[in-house]
């Protein structure tokens, strides 16, 4: 619906409360693509405009990670507790989707979240809540390491800032967040060697100090001393 120079959209299904307003900078064709779930066809600039227009807040049914033993066990097993206890990561539990949820913040405001399935029966393994253009970042160091998942980002946060890729590719939207770091490490599993070097080459366009670290196992399975040794 066109309303005073803005486009208003909403979903009329009874169980859906998705709605929003965006400016007419987006064409009707682009809006249609977005609503049909083909956001990848839009330009990065317009995707970021849409992300900024659509605000997400933590649902009131999210509970403490301590409310579900399986969720708490996941956090402990994957070395996330230290980051959570030090206030570097906010982790909750989504009882509806049965997921451990890592909240994403920007300027101390929650803008989205990443949900990790607790069991293999839940698909997909990762679920993105809210904005897709913000990476999950854990740590306050001047150097950063790009890792595959949120748990690994939490595990390294006392040594280096961890940035989760949610896989083995670097999203275009994440690049602006990397510019502030003095050094970037790319630490992926050994079977993703070629992808790691591809990511490093893209990062090298932003800063000079970029290095690939080849892992024998995921960083979230190591203790802090071993992480320091691997990333030194």
Buried (B, 14 or more C-beta within 10 A) or exposed (E): EEEEEEBEBEEEEEEEEEEEBBEEEBEEEBBEBBEEEEBEEBEEEBBBBBBEEBEBEBEEEBBEBEEBEEBBEBBEEBBBBBBBEBEBBBBBBBEEEBBBBBBBBBEEEBBBBBBBBBEEEBEEEBBBBBBBBBBBBBBEBEBBBBBBBBBBBBBBBBBBBBBBBBBBEBBEBBBEBBEEBEBBBBBBBEEBEEBBEBBBEBBEEBBEEBBBBEBEEBBBBBEBEEBBEBBE
